[in-house]
Amino acid sequence: MRGAAIPLCMISTLAFVTACRPDTSSEPPRARAGEGLAGLGDRGLFRFELTLTPDPPIVGEFFRVVTNVRDARTGAPASMVHFELSAAMPEHGHGMTTSPEHHARGPGAYVSEGMKFHMAGPWVFSAEAEAAGVRDQISLPFEQPPRFR
């Protein structure tokens, strides 16, 4: 009788742990190192494509992000008058400890330098662009692995 109680106890514990887990089914999947960070903006006007160098970044070191912004209908580079990129850890309630600078690289392309993740874990990139009087934004979840030097 006692041998049967142990597996039942284990099953009860597993059921409890599973039931207490937060529901993440509605959250977008988090991109991992080497996977593309891209998608349509909230209004569906622009497609944002982010490339990290290095990919993945090294925790505690500066990295660069090149963002290409394209017209969602035509695929043509957007002629922007405004661009911003930041990253935060919403689950921790903080952003980066640096203030990145953004430089135009060509039509629809920006380079963001001075980006730094000071810890591994779930980050969210937030990009915003305005072109021809229209504004669109996107949030792209990213899982920073524990990569240190």
Sequence and secondary structure as in RCSB ss.txt:
>XXXX:A:sequence
MRGAAIPLCMISTLAFVTACRPDTSSEPPRARAGEGLAGLGDRGLFRFELTLTPDPPIVGEFFRVVTNVRDARTG
APASMVHFELSAAMPEHGHGMTTSPEHHARGPGAYVSEGMKFHMAGPWVFSAEAEAAGVRDQISLPFEQPPRFR
>XXXX:A:secstr
 HHHHHHHHHHHHHHHHHHHS   TTS   B TTS EEEE TTSSEEEEEEEESSS  TTSEEEEEEEEEETTT 
 B  EEEEEEEEEETTTTEE SS  EEEEEETTEEEEEEEE SS EEEEEEEEEEETTEEEEEEEEEEE     
